[in-house]
Amino acid sequence: MPQRPAPPTPAVARPARSVGAVLLLAGLALLMLATLVPSAAAQDELPGDTDRPVVVTTSVEGVITPIVRDRLDTVIAEAEAASAEAVVITLDTPGGLLDATRTIVQRFLAAEVAVVVHVAPPGADAGSAGTFITTAAHVAAMAPATTIGAATPVDLEGGTVDDKIVENTVAFAEAIAEARDRNVDFLVDSVRDGRSITASRALEEDVIDVVADDLDDLLAALDGREVELASGPVTLRTADAVIAERDATRGQGFLQVLADPNLAFILLSLGSLAILYEIANPGLGLGGVIGVASLVLAFISLASLPVQTAGIILLIVAAVMFVAELFIPGIGVGAAGGTGALVLAGLLLFQGGTGVSVDWWVLAPTAAVTFGATALAGVFAARTRSIEPVRGSDDLIGHRGVVQDAALERPRIQVYGAYWRVRPADGRTLQDGDDVEVVDRDNLDLIVRPVDHDADTRPTT
């Protein structure tokens, strides 16, 4: 009795959660890519061959972080290289990290271009770290209805710190005030007692040099003023200056957002939960890549991990996920996770003080092509694993097949998913559609004989 044909091998079922995983990771990748989209107004190139003076402007809003430090260093370096007349920094900050502030102050004191800090617009504040930054500028300016002061150091939770730290900060404030010939008493009171004053009072007490409503008013007040650079005194010419804006890039803006301690707490929690999820459900990789990425971003937010190091870690994660895609049966999580890590790595790797960054038009196509190529390679790898392996010669003997391409004078049959050339054992001519059985092998040719269905009751394959 003929046997019933074996049921087809069922396709490997994709986990239901894989679809959501891919969509989630793709959404995260798109979010990261969106942070790199150039702003509507492109930054002006610094002119180097004009008779008019050049004034470089930039804005600092929010917490003072290593990202702000690196950006200001880059802006000042560009202005020095272009022989700009001055760098005007519009400042509005509640404070920030003392280490980053010290580095900014050091850069101001050593600058070979006039650094002007303008606390603006009205209602802005140069609080805590902003007090030191404003005081360290060659020219300190404030808009009406702005404030400066309250520079008492606190810990990350806002609590009091050791008296040694306070006294060290007092000495830091005194050094700045003496270097710029400003009111030492106010700086000391600002640190010890948290004193804060308005723009008009700051001008009266010799804390700042100028009260200016806006940039035009400020440039008019700066024209003809003499300032002392590290290399000697210079007289500023700003009356008819060319303005070159150097705003933060999208990548720098994204990193600045990470400075929020609330976001750092959320990322730490998410990263820990994602790692635990991966341990409880090993093999998929979703929890691992999200967990590592979240923890890396959290450490950047806490200023405990250098941005460049974080980029290298994420680049390694991306490579691991791309390789893992070849061992996951075609569900795309490795490719999606690796692409997200690659985008973050590109965002972070060149965000130091070099002034160099990965362009959106390079990173976006690269990420898209890498995702597509890795996902396709994963599909091919999954299909390869489903193919029955080629057996030895002994296993070929006795296998049956249907002759094809005999009319083209190259008859062949399919055995275990591969096509083999065939020759008849009895010298008869083979025809397309003949049922034959393998009786021997000669190198890459199989020797076959016709099957006598009337005399043989064995099932065909």
C-alpha atoms as one frame of an Amber mdcrd trajectory, in Angstrom:
protein
   0.000   0.000   0.000   1.435   3.398  -0.920   2.429   5.436   2.093   0.915
   8.802   2.703   3.330  11.590   1.895   5.004  13.078   4.901   3.510  16.394
   5.963   5.580  19.413   5.007   7.999  20.678   7.615   6.269  23.526   9.444
   7.839  26.959   9.042   9.644  28.347  12.022   7.121  30.488  13.894   8.235
  33.985  14.643   7.732  35.044  18.229   4.833  37.439  18.501   6.911  39.792
  20.574   9.500  40.055  17.768   7.245  42.331  15.732   6.847  44.740  18.620
  10.562  44.533  19.314  11.468  45.511  15.779   8.944  48.356  15.768  10.207
  49.638  19.120  13.841  49.575  18.069  13.017  51.124  14.701  11.169  53.904
  16.524  14.149  54.501  18.794  16.445  54.624  15.760  14.195  57.163  14.041
  14.112  59.250  17.228  17.900  59.247  17.397  18.132  60.129  13.701  15.673
  62.988  14.170  18.042  64.582  16.655  20.586  64.897  13.867  18.367  66.738
  11.398  20.019  70.065  10.634  18.282  73.097  12.036  16.314  75.279   9.646
  18.895  78.048   9.723  22.338  76.815   8.737  25.257  78.170  10.702  27.228
  80.926   9.051  30.732  80.164   7.885  33.324  82.280   9.619  34.572  84.754
   6.985  38.324  84.977   6.818  38.855  87.481   4.015  36.730  90.505   4.910
  37.736  94.030   5.858  34.863  94.190   8.331  35.393  92.824  11.861  33.842
  89.453  12.664  31.905  88.764  15.865  31.038  85.149  16.645  27.862  84.585
  18.667  26.505  81.539  20.468  23.924  80.810  23.156  24.078  78.728  26.319
  20.792  77.814  27.978  20.303  75.359  30.803  22.723  73.439  32.979  26.482
  73.836  32.515  27.770  70.372  31.526  30.826  68.895  29.807  28.868  69.225
  26.552  28.624  73.007  27.047  32.306  73.086  27.985  33.337  71.306  24.785
  31.060  73.461  22.623  32.415  76.741  24.021  35.959  75.500  23.561  35.201
  74.721  19.908  33.552  78.105  19.299  36.454  80.022  20.845  38.993  77.967
  18.876  37.153  78.703  15.610  37.012  82.415  16.453  40.741  82.465  17.231
  41.561  80.680  13.967  39.463  83.191  11.998  40.995  86.180  13.854  37.533
  87.239  14.978  37.090  90.451  16.931  35.106  88.857  19.769  32.987  85.906
  20.861  29.635  86.908  22.378  28.012  84.228  24.557  24.369  84.789  25.460
  23.928  83.075  28.822  20.914  81.891  30.797  21.726  79.152  33.323  20.743
  78.077  36.830  24.232  76.620  37.349  25.972  73.350  36.652  28.963  71.136
  37.287  31.894  72.808  38.996  34.529  70.794  37.091  33.090  71.846  33.714
  32.856  75.447  34.964  36.517  75.496  36.004  37.573  74.322  32.549  35.430
  77.004  30.883  36.946  79.685  33.107  40.458  78.471  32.268  39.631  78.649
  28.570  38.315  82.211  28.922  41.412  83.356  30.778  43.725  81.881  28.117
  41.672  82.982  25.085  43.353  84.903  22.270  40.031  86.452  21.305  37.842
  88.734  23.411  35.165  86.696  25.192  31.987  88.613  26.044  29.280  87.016
  28.202  25.844  88.631  27.949  23.255  87.447  30.477  20.112  87.773  28.392
  17.265  88.059  27.495  15.423  89.964  30.230  14.464  87.514  32.936  17.567
  85.363  32.395  19.830  84.292  35.250  23.570  83.709  35.657  23.140  81.556
  38.714  25.830  79.560  40.497  28.229  78.367  37.774  26.942  81.149  35.521
  28.343  83.681  38.009  31.877  82.382  37.548  31.512  82.150  33.764  30.220
  85.709  33.501  32.910  87.086  35.801  35.680  85.291  33.868  34.763  86.953
  30.553  36.833  89.824  29.210  33.614  91.836  29.138  30.707  90.932  31.444
  27.319  92.233  30.336  23.729  91.785  31.456  20.349  92.722  30.056  17.884
  94.638  32.233  15.771  92.505  34.596  18.385  89.744  34.821  20.180  88.377
  37.897  23.564  87.034  38.876  24.853  85.254  41.981  23.804  82.466  44.361
  27.010  80.534  43.689  27.104  78.403  46.850  28.183  74.868  45.831  25.734
  72.020  46.484  25.782  68.270  45.900  23.787  66.457  43.204  20.735  66.287
  45.482  20.893  70.003  46.243  22.206  69.524  49.765  25.084  71.249  51.488
  28.680  70.216  50.891  31.769  70.051  53.090  33.275  73.352  54.284  36.495
  72.504  52.458  34.656  72.531  49.136  33.014  75.850  49.990  36.334  77.465
  50.907  37.974  76.098  47.772  35.165  77.571  45.705  35.593  80.916  47.509
  39.257  80.915  46.524  38.265  80.092  42.959  35.866  83.054  42.912  38.481
  85.404  44.364  41.029  84.341  41.755  38.588  85.078  38.921  37.602  88.460
  40.342  41.241  89.483  40.784  42.179  88.331  37.286  39.396  90.431  35.773
  39.603  93.308  38.311  36.025  92.830  39.500  34.286  93.088  42.878  35.882
  90.396  45.047  33.507  90.926  47.974  30.434  90.167  45.892  31.947  86.943
  44.527  32.847  85.797  48.038  29.388  86.647  49.403  27.807  84.887  46.439
  29.616  81.678  47.344  29.425  81.808  51.134  26.022  83.434  51.618  24.312
  82.741  48.276  23.992  86.458  47.525  22.308  87.379  44.236  21.784  90.839
  42.646  20.129  92.434  39.619  21.837  93.808  36.515  21.630  97.433  37.623
  23.049  96.610  41.043  25.774  94.483  39.451  26.849  97.451  37.324  26.936
  99.733  40.381  29.032  97.266  42.381  31.540  96.702  39.578  30.501  93.084
  39.063  29.825  93.587  35.363  30.935  96.114  32.741  27.855  96.798  30.603
  24.066  96.708  30.763  22.760  96.124  27.234  19.237  95.409  26.033  20.188
  93.210  23.079  23.065  92.259  20.775  23.003  95.520  18.788  23.081  97.553
  21.977  25.920  95.385  23.284  28.055  95.721  20.136  27.617  99.481  20.215
  28.823  99.540  23.821  31.810  97.301  23.038  33.118  99.370  20.123  36.354
 101.079  21.110  36.640  99.278  24.461  40.101  98.001  25.389  40.401  94.475
  26.792  43.384  92.515  28.058  43.949  89.222  26.223  46.501  86.616  27.233
  48.856  88.071  24.615  48.260  91.718  25.521  45.727  94.555  25.247  43.507
  95.026  22.182  40.876  97.594  21.221  37.597  96.124  20.016  36.015  97.176
  16.707  32.402  96.021  16.723  30.421  98.925  15.224  30.052  97.384  11.752
  30.839  93.786  12.539  29.837  90.701  10.529  27.804  88.410  12.823  28.545
  84.667  12.573  26.208  82.470  14.634  27.530  79.200  16.023  24.523  77.499
  17.587  24.560  74.029  19.122  24.133  71.168  16.667  21.263  68.739  17.027
  23.690  66.177  18.388  24.955  68.588  21.031  21.375  69.517  21.856  20.516
  65.850  22.336  23.448  65.364  24.679  22.502  68.506  26.589  19.017  67.062
  27.130  20.671  64.054  28.776  22.052  66.347  31.484  18.633  66.348  33.174
  18.998  64.308  36.419  15.372  63.170  36.119  16.163  61.651  32.731  19.294
  60.040  34.167  17.169  58.329  36.841  14.679  57.095  34.230  17.463  55.748
  32.008  19.098  53.951  34.937  15.794  52.333  35.855  14.971  51.395  32.257
  18.443  49.997  31.672  18.342  47.853  34.803  14.880  46.481  33.982  15.876
  45.752  30.382  18.957  43.811  31.501  16.827  41.784  33.946  14.343  41.108
  31.127  17.155  39.826  28.922  18.432  37.538  31.675  14.920  36.160  32.232
  14.286  35.740  28.476  17.682  35.012  26.900  18.204  34.703  23.174  16.182
  37.554  21.670  18.615  40.412  22.402  16.029  43.188  22.742  16.486  43.652
  26.480  20.251  43.542  26.162  20.620  46.266  23.559  18.057  48.578  25.166
  19.557  47.965  28.594  23.133  48.680  27.535  22.141  51.759  25.532  20.053
  53.135  28.414  22.817  52.614  30.968  25.412  54.204  28.692  23.203  57.261
  28.189  22.530  57.420  31.929  26.256  57.431  32.704  26.719  60.242  30.174
  23.896  62.124  31.895  25.655  61.722  35.246  28.916  62.956  33.661  30.638
  59.767  34.855  31.340  58.379  31.370  33.162  60.333  28.648  31.103  60.817
  25.506  33.801  59.341  23.271  34.031  56.204  25.417  30.255  55.834  25.346
  30.333  56.031  21.546  32.938  53.271  21.352  30.889  51.048  23.685  27.787
  51.514  21.555  29.797  50.826  18.398  30.885  47.499  19.896  27.276  46.750
  20.862  26.214  47.466  17.279  28.814  45.048  15.900  27.737  42.328  18.349
  24.069  42.779  17.423  24.833  42.623  13.690  26.669  39.326  14.200  23.845
  38.053  16.430  21.359  38.685  13.620  22.984  35.828  11.696  22.091  33.436
  14.517  18.530  34.667  15.140  16.022  33.113  12.704  15.249  36.123  10.548
  13.191  38.226  12.959  15.317  41.368  12.526  15.900  42.234  16.193  19.673
  42.018  15.872  19.660  44.261  12.810  17.303  46.790  14.391  19.158  46.838
  17.710  22.523  47.129  15.997  21.263  49.973  13.823  19.976  51.880  16.840
  23.311  51.406  18.616  25.165  52.458  15.448  23.159  55.674  15.195  23.844
  56.505  18.843  27.541  55.722  18.357  27.705  58.056  15.368  25.970  60.698
  17.427  28.417  60.427  20.321  31.781  59.527  18.825  32.646  62.962  17.449
  31.018  65.199  20.047  34.179  66.230  21.842  35.919  69.551  21.477  37.159
  68.797  17.969  34.372  70.605  16.145  33.957  67.529  13.928  30.701  65.565
  13.771  29.050  62.930  11.613  26.766  64.569   9.073  23.087  63.573   8.945
  23.320  62.818   5.221  26.102  60.334   5.898  24.745  58.675   9.035  21.133
  58.177   7.898  21.879  56.288   4.621  24.648  54.312   6.322  22.299  53.198
   9.099  19.538  52.316   6.609  21.847  50.318   4.325  23.452  48.532   7.275
  20.051  47.573   8.671  18.837  46.249   5.315  22.022  44.310   4.565  22.178
  42.751   8.038  18.494  41.783   8.041  18.869  40.230   4.573  21.952  38.307
   5.681  19.992  37.037   8.677  17.181  35.791   6.410  19.657  33.985   4.160
  21.344  32.439   7.186  17.979  31.218   8.504  17.129  29.664   5.131  20.505
  27.946   4.979  19.902  26.332   8.365  16.575  24.925   7.120  18.164  23.153
   4.122  18.770  19.473   4.700  22.522  18.805   4.691  24.143  17.040   1.783
  24.710  13.381   2.596  27.503  11.024   1.616  27.606   8.822  -1.511  26.073
   5.827   0.210  23.019   7.845   1.138  22.537   8.930  -2.484  22.180   5.337
  -3.691  18.566   4.269  -3.757  17.232   7.826  -3.960  14.623   8.400  -6.656
  13.930  11.451  -8.739  12.364  12.784 -11.924  14.597  13.521 -14.898  14.759
  17.151 -16.019  16.521  18.960 -18.902  17.043  15.747 -20.907  15.884  17.609
 -24.017  18.778  19.994 -23.527  21.152  16.992 -23.467  22.079  17.526 -19.818
  19.679  15.325 -17.856  19.645  15.864 -14.120  17.628  15.070 -10.991  17.272
  16.804  -7.643  18.670  15.057  -4.567  18.480  16.649  -1.098  17.905  20.107
  -2.560  20.850  19.930  -5.005  20.818  19.075  -8.733  23.020  16.212  -9.975
  23.861  15.176 -13.531  22.681  11.656 -14.325  23.692   8.896 -16.763  21.684
   5.769 -17.491  23.184   2.488 -16.249  21.906   0.474 -19.232  22.748   2.996
 -21.956  19.167   3.823 -22.818  18.179   7.402 -23.585  16.664   9.316 -20.709
  13.527  11.409 -21.266  12.166  14.353 -19.296   9.743  13.060 -16.694  11.300
   9.598 -16.353  11.284   8.209 -12.823  14.764   6.943 -12.050  16.642   5.457
  -9.089  20.284   6.117  -8.202  22.386   2.941  -8.318  25.914   4.382  -8.289
  27.992   7.577  -8.427  30.854   8.500 -10.751  32.491  11.669  -9.379  29.794
  14.333  -9.840  27.557  12.144 -12.046  24.914   9.801 -10.676  24.285   6.485
 -12.393  20.554   5.774 -12.578  18.145   3.165 -13.881  14.473   3.505 -14.751
  11.971   2.563 -12.057   9.582  -0.255 -12.893   6.452   0.837 -11.034   4.590
  -2.406 -11.815   7.273  -4.563 -10.209   8.243  -2.234  -7.355   5.804  -1.213
  -4.663   8.248   1.031  -2.776   7.088   4.613  -2.408   8.691   7.275  -4.505
  10.115  10.436  -3.044
